[in-house]
Every structure is written in C-alpha cells, then in structure tokens.
Amino acid sequence: MAAQNSTPRLLRARAPLRVSFAGGGTDVDPYPAEEGGLVLSATINRYAYGTLRPREDRQIGIQSLDLDTVASIALEEARPDGDRLDLIKAAIQKVAADSENGFDLFLHSAAPPGSGLGSSSAVVVALVGLLARHMDMPLTDHETARLAYTVEREDLGLKGGAQDQYAAAFGGFNFIEFGAEEVVVNPLAVDHETIAELEYNLLLCFTGGTRVSDHIIDDQTGRYRSQESGTIDGLRMQKELAVEMKDSLLQGNLSEFGRQLDRAWEHKKKMSPKISNDHIDELYDEAKRNGAIGGKVTGAGGGGYMLLYCRYDSKHEVKSALAALGAEAVDFQFDHIGLTTWSHLDG
C-alpha cells in the first residue's frame, strides 16, 4: 500500500556502526557457501542517521553529508545510473518505488565510508528502515538486513560481506553464522559487568585515513579461489577465534579476550598482504609497547579504525603514544538496540 503524505511529521531512523572482533572475511562470498562463515561483532554508540520529509509533488530531494552531495530527481527516475547516489536510488527503487508522492531525504553518519566500522551498510540499513516506515511496510530485523544486503551486494554488485547489515539491523553483541542460503544471528547475553569492563579497557583508534575495500576484498577472494595456504589458514583461524572469543566474552575472561584479539589480527593479516601497511603496523606496535594487550583493524583493512584492548592502568599511555604518531584514540560505549525508527513533528 502506498504511503499517505498528509501528516506533518518527519520520519527518522538510526542504525549503529559496529566493531568486528573476529571472523571478518568469512562472510564474503564464496566462502560462506563453501565452508560456512562465523563472525563475532558488537554495535557501538556511533550511528548512521536518516530523516524523511514527505512532499506533495513527485520529486525526491537528497542531501548526503557523507557524499557531500545534494540532488533532486523525479520519483520515476530514482534508479541507479552510475553516479554517487546509486546506493540511495537503489534502496528507493527496492522499497519505495510505489510511493504516492515524493519526499526529501537527509542522510549522514558518524564515520565516513571506508572507516572499517560498517558505516556504508549502516546508512543503507537506516535508509531501508526509513523508507519501509514511510511505506507502512513492517519488516523484521532479518528482512531489513537482507534487503540492505540485496541492495548493496546483488543489485549494485558492491564488494563486501554480510556482517555489517545484520549487525546494524539487530544491534548488540552477536555471533553470526553465514551459510549458502541462510544467515543465523545469535544474540549474546553478555553480562553487564563484562560490558562495563570492556568499555573501560577498549580504545577505538583512527589510523589517519579511510580506504576503498574493494581491492582488498578482490585480493583476498582471488587468493581464496586459488587456494593459497596463508589465506585459507587465515580464514579458518578467524572462525576458530570467533568461537573462542565468544566463549571468553560469555565467561567474562577479558584478559584472554585481549590476547585473542592479537591472534585474530595476526591471522587476519595472512589473508591478504593488503590488509595492513607500515603505518598500521607502526601504530599497533607502539600501542603494544605502551600497554595494549591486543587489537585489530575493525574492517577489511588498509586504513580506518583500529580496536585496542589495554591494561586499565596503561590505557592513558596508549592514547598518548598514539597521539604522538598523529592517531587519535578515544573511548566508546556499546549499543544494544540496533535499527530504530521514529516520527517527529516538523516544526
């Protein structure tokens, strides 16, 4: 049923970004279909946001702060045509092509594309949730994540895995299983004291640059298809560590969790030589010299954010050491809700 635009209310959506602890890469085709993927991740208090304002004509206004782009198109023309707004237009085509009238969209996120925090997928999840609300289309978290995945990976052919869409839709700590036809999200009941201790000891460090992950994913996938032993071993160890780290979280064994982060990073680097670089290695080595127990780059690699688990009494020293190298490390908290939509009076 098409949406009715007689209400003066704005629609809002918010989807959290995520940090991936282990398993990243095992959610990228063809690995899930052939060996099954496992990812352990959690969402954080950094978000992708969207606002939709109904219009009385057939135009769609788009303002994306992340893309630094403003555009206006007819509703009938909201289909991908090779420009920077293809992701937005593909989501409109998938969810809101039958809208009675147009609307204005305002989109932004707390981290730019290529940050390693799943921001691009979180924007799509927020947009799907926003458009579904506009169309009075009730969606489960699974349906929202699957629609976002379809828009990104199938309709537009953008390279990447499936963990980000499911993390943003569900929120919280999740152990996610990826198969040929099915994704199973297992929410983890991590004790609130364990979460508080994690937040007390973790740092999120911006390495100083974002990256386009396509070439890293292409390289990793090519090496997997060629059955290169380092890539195969790295992917399989990501799955093993995802299970081990899940157990450490549920048992509250966080010193071991920190050491497992270090192992996850060492094995992740084996999946492709493009995952790390001299700058990232320098930052990580300096963090460990100053009290970090372990850590890893939070996305495909090559740049973006690094997650670090520190001794509580040296966390400030890690911050200072990284600042001296031009990298900012900050505290953060975890998000436990996932995609949220709501309405608000316009004016």
Beta strands, then each sheet from edge to edge (+ up, - down):
strand 1: 9-22
strand 2: 37-54
strand 3: 59-64
strand 4: 69-74
strand 5: 103-109
strand 6: 173-178
strand 7: 183-187
strand 8: 202-206
strand 9: 292-297
strand 10: 305-310
strand 11: 329-330
strand 12: 340-345
sheet 1: 4+ 3- 5- 2+ 1- 12+
sheet 2: 4+ 3- 5- 2+ 6- 7+
sheet 3: 9+ 10- 8+ 11-
end
